[in-house]
Amino acid sequence: MKEESTSPKRVGLFVTCLVDLFRPSVGFAAVKLLEDAGCTVEVPMAQTCCGQPAYNSGDREDAAAIARQTIEAFEDFDYVVAPSGSCAGMLKKHYPALLKGTPFEARAEAFSGRVHELVSFLVDVLGVASVPVSHEGSVTYHDSCSGLRELGIRAQPRQLLSSIEGLELKEMENPDVCCGFGGTFCVKYPDISNKIVEEKTASIEGAEAGTLLAGDLGCLMNMAGKLHRQGSKVEVRHVAEVLAGMTDKPAIGGGGR
């Protein structure tokens, strides 16, 4: 639902571990997009992992401790925005269930209502319909599992990408099929993960686009690694970097023409 108020929105940016450690440019792109949309953006120093690795490995105790810490760090913001469908899904969908029946139950529910994935927040909450940047070349878009299935993110990135001058969106076959990353899944089941990403990179190459985009850095790093090992010339970038017009950094995994 589009936000009607014209007052500045105070946004707490949940940077995510992978962005912080491997691709800070995604965080800076997120800040630019949010500020251009009229938000004031802050990055709480107390934030850490969203707790997803612990949660998916069955360590509910540590995941709950991380959830409580995250809620306390972001509780005073109007909105909590993450440039990652999987992290946003963890905060929004799993924190309330994780903390149900605890003193944090009500706070987790209230927190959940303020959490959004970056592109979804821009389009669905702020009503951003276009971005004033250009990008010469063709791109294809991968729908990351958590963002698509937990948060309903599919049309939003395509809407903004279609507004970019010079950009051609070329859909791959089965853009909504998993890339095989799955966090700890690729470590527990490497052979299955490798087979899945092989099929994914075949779809990416089949689109004949110059750049692969997605909204989740874990998926992007997985696909970029496979494409690089296969000798592909496809560049890999987070969608926020293209939407913000910040593509001066080398592509993820060092691929490119």
C-alpha positions as CSV (number, residue, x, y, z in Angstrom):
1,M,0.0,0.0,0.0
2,K,1.4,3.4,-0.9
3,E,2.3,5.7,1.9
4,E,0.2,8.9,1.8
5,S,2.2,11.0,4.3
6,T,4.7,13.5,2.8
7,S,6.8,13.7,6.0
8,P,10.3,12.1,5.8
9,K,10.4,8.5,6.7
10,R,13.0,7.5,9.2
11,V,14.5,4.2,7.9
12,G,16.8,1.9,9.7
13,L,18.9,0.0,7.1
14,F,19.6,-3.6,7.9
15,V,22.8,-4.0,5.9
16,T,23.1,-7.8,6.1
17,C,26.3,-9.8,6.7
18,L,27.1,-10.5,3.1
19,V,26.7,-6.9,2.0
20,D,28.8,-5.7,4.9
21,L,31.6,-8.2,4.4
22,F,31.6,-8.8,0.6
23,R,29.7,-6.1,-1.3
24,P,29.4,-2.8,0.6
25,S,28.5,-1.0,-2.6
26,V,25.0,-2.6,-2.3
27,G,24.5,-0.8,1.0
28,F,25.6,2.5,-0.4
29,A,23.2,2.0,-3.4
30,A,20.4,1.2,-1.0
31,V,21.1,4.4,1.0
32,K,21.0,6.4,-2.3
33,L,17.7,4.9,-3.4
34,L,16.1,5.5,-0.1
35,E,17.4,9.1,0.3
36,D,16.3,9.9,-3.3
37,A,12.9,8.7,-2.4
38,G,12.7,11.2,0.5
39,C,13.8,9.0,3.5
40,T,16.2,9.7,6.2
41,V,18.5,6.7,6.6
42,E,20.4,5.4,9.6
43,V,22.5,2.3,10.1
44,P,22.4,1.1,13.7
45,M,25.8,0.0,14.9
46,A,24.3,-2.7,17.1
47,Q,23.0,-4.8,14.2
48,T,24.5,-8.1,13.3
49,C,23.4,-11.3,11.5
50,C,19.6,-11.7,11.0
51,G,20.0,-15.2,12.6
52,Q,19.1,-17.2,9.6
53,P,22.0,-19.6,9.6
54,A,21.3,-20.5,13.2
55,Y,17.5,-20.7,12.6
56,N,17.8,-22.9,9.6
57,S,20.3,-25.2,11.4
58,G,17.8,-25.8,14.3
59,D,19.6,-23.5,16.8
60,R,16.5,-21.7,18.0
61,E,18.1,-20.4,21.2
62,D,20.8,-18.4,19.5
63,A,18.4,-17.4,16.7
64,A,16.0,-16.0,19.3
65,A,18.8,-14.1,21.0
66,I,19.8,-12.5,17.7
67,A,16.1,-11.7,17.0
68,R,15.8,-9.9,20.4
69,Q,19.0,-7.9,19.8
70,T,17.9,-6.9,16.3
71,I,14.4,-5.8,17.4
72,E,16.0,-3.6,20.2
73,A,18.4,-2.1,17.7
74,F,15.7,-1.1,15.2
75,E,12.7,-0.6,17.4
76,D,12.6,3.2,17.2
77,F,12.5,3.5,13.4
78,D,9.4,4.1,11.2
79,Y,10.6,1.3,8.9
80,V,13.3,-1.4,8.7
81,V,14.6,-2.0,5.2
82,A,17.0,-4.7,4.0
83,P,18.5,-5.1,0.5
84,S,17.9,-8.8,0.7
85,G,14.7,-10.9,0.4
86,S,16.0,-13.7,2.6
87,C,17.1,-11.5,5.5
88,A,13.9,-9.4,5.2
89,G,11.9,-12.6,5.2
90,M,13.7,-13.8,8.3
91,L,13.0,-10.5,10.2
92,K,9.4,-10.2,9.0
93,K,8.1,-13.7,8.8
94,H,10.1,-15.8,11.2
95,Y,10.8,-13.5,14.2
96,P,7.2,-13.4,15.3
97,A,7.0,-17.2,15.3
98,L,10.4,-17.6,16.9
99,L,9.5,-15.3,19.8
100,K,5.9,-16.4,20.2
101,G,5.0,-17.1,23.8
102,T,7.9,-15.0,25.1
103,P,8.0,-11.5,26.6
104,F,9.1,-10.3,23.2
105,E,6.0,-11.6,21.3
106,A,4.2,-8.3,21.0
107,R,7.4,-6.4,20.1
108,A,8.2,-9.0,17.5
109,E,4.8,-8.6,15.9
110,A,5.1,-4.8,15.9
111,F,8.6,-5.0,14.5
112,S,7.5,-7.4,11.7
113,G,5.0,-4.8,10.4
114,R,7.7,-2.3,9.8
115,V,10.1,-4.6,7.9
116,H,10.4,-4.5,4.1
117,E,12.8,-5.6,1.4
118,L,14.4,-2.6,-0.4
119,V,12.7,-2.7,-3.8
120,S,9.4,-3.7,-2.4
121,F,9.6,-0.8,0.0
122,L,10.3,1.6,-2.8
123,V,7.5,0.5,-5.0
124,D,4.8,-0.8,-2.6
125,V,5.2,1.6,0.3
126,L,6.7,4.8,-1.1
127,G,5.1,4.5,-4.5
128,V,8.3,4.9,-6.5
129,A,7.4,4.1,-10.2
130,S,10.7,5.0,-11.9
131,V,14.3,5.8,-11.3
132,P,16.2,8.6,-13.2
133,V,19.2,6.7,-14.3
134,S,20.5,5.1,-17.5
135,H,22.1,1.7,-18.2
136,E,23.2,0.7,-21.6
137,G,22.8,-3.0,-22.2
138,S,20.6,-6.0,-21.5
139,V,19.9,-7.6,-18.2
140,T,18.1,-10.7,-17.0
141,Y,16.6,-11.1,-13.5
142,H,16.6,-14.0,-11.1
143,D,13.7,-14.2,-8.6
144,S,15.3,-15.3,-5.3
145,C,13.3,-17.9,-3.4
146,S,12.7,-16.0,-0.1
147,G,11.9,-12.7,-1.7
148,L,9.4,-14.3,-4.2
149,R,7.8,-16.9,-2.0
150,E,7.8,-15.2,1.4
151,L,7.4,-11.5,0.4
152,G,5.8,-11.6,-3.0
153,I,8.6,-9.8,-4.8
154,R,8.4,-10.3,-8.5
155,A,6.8,-7.3,-10.4
156,Q,8.5,-4.6,-8.3
157,P,12.1,-4.9,-9.6
158,R,10.9,-5.4,-13.1
159,Q,8.8,-2.2,-12.9
160,L,11.7,-0.1,-11.8
161,L,14.1,-1.8,-14.3
162,S,11.7,-1.1,-17.2
163,S,12.0,2.7,-16.4
164,I,15.8,2.8,-16.9
165,E,16.9,4.5,-20.1
166,G,18.9,2.2,-22.4
167,L,18.2,-1.0,-20.4
168,E,16.7,-4.0,-22.1
169,L,15.2,-6.7,-19.8
170,K,15.5,-10.2,-21.3
171,E,13.7,-12.8,-19.2
172,M,15.5,-16.1,-18.7
173,E,13.6,-19.4,-18.8
174,N,12.2,-20.2,-15.3
175,P,13.5,-17.1,-13.5
176,D,11.7,-18.2,-10.3
177,V,13.6,-21.5,-10.0
178,C,16.1,-21.8,-7.1
179,C,19.8,-21.1,-7.8
180,G,20.9,-23.9,-5.4
181,F,22.4,-21.6,-2.8
182,G,19.9,-22.0,0.1
183,G,22.4,-20.7,2.7
184,T,23.6,-23.8,4.6
185,F,21.9,-26.0,2.0
186,C,24.9,-25.6,-0.4
187,V,27.2,-26.8,2.4
188,K,25.1,-29.7,3.5
189,Y,24.2,-30.9,0.0
190,P,27.0,-29.7,-2.3
191,D,26.3,-32.1,-5.1
192,I,22.6,-31.3,-5.3
193,S,23.4,-27.6,-5.0
194,N,25.9,-27.8,-7.8
195,K,23.4,-29.5,-10.1
196,I,20.7,-26.9,-9.4
197,V,23.1,-24.0,-10.1
198,E,24.3,-25.7,-13.3
199,E,20.7,-25.7,-14.6
200,K,20.3,-22.1,-13.4
201,T,23.4,-20.8,-15.3
202,A,22.2,-22.6,-18.4
203,S,19.0,-20.5,-18.2
204,I,21.0,-17.4,-17.6
205,E,23.2,-18.0,-20.6
206,G,20.1,-18.8,-22.6
207,A,18.7,-15.4,-22.0
208,E,21.7,-13.9,-23.9
209,A,21.8,-10.9,-21.6
210,G,25.0,-9.0,-20.6
211,T,24.2,-8.8,-16.9
212,L,22.5,-10.9,-14.3
213,L,20.6,-9.1,-11.6
214,A,18.9,-10.3,-8.4
215,G,17.9,-8.9,-5.0
216,D,19.8,-11.3,-2.8
217,L,23.6,-11.3,-2.5
218,G,23.9,-14.9,-1.4
219,C,22.2,-16.1,-4.6
220,L,24.2,-13.6,-6.7
221,M,27.5,-14.8,-5.2
222,N,26.5,-18.5,-5.8
223,M,25.6,-17.8,-9.4
224,A,28.5,-15.6,-10.1
225,G,30.9,-18.2,-8.8
226,K,29.5,-20.8,-11.1
227,L,29.4,-18.5,-14.1
228,H,33.0,-17.5,-13.5
229,R,34.2,-21.2,-13.3
230,Q,32.3,-21.8,-16.5
231,G,34.2,-19.0,-18.2
232,S,31.0,-17.0,-18.8
233,K,31.1,-13.3,-19.8
234,V,27.9,-12.4,-18.0
235,E,28.3,-9.7,-15.4
236,V,26.6,-10.2,-12.1
237,R,25.2,-7.3,-10.0
238,H,22.7,-6.6,-7.2
239,V,19.7,-4.9,-8.6
240,A,20.1,-2.0,-6.3
241,E,23.4,-1.1,-7.9
242,V,21.8,-0.7,-11.3
243,L,18.7,1.1,-10.0
244,A,20.9,3.6,-8.2
245,G,23.2,4.1,-11.2
246,M,26.2,2.9,-9.2
247,T,27.8,0.3,-11.5
248,D,31.4,1.7,-11.4
249,K,32.6,-1.1,-9.1
250,P,33.7,-4.5,-10.7
251,A,31.0,-7.0,-11.1
252,I,30.4,-9.7,-8.5
253,G,32.9,-12.5,-9.0
254,G,35.0,-10.5,-11.4
255,G,32.9,-11.6,-14.5
256,G,32.1,-9.3,-17.4
257,R,33.0,-8.5,-20.9
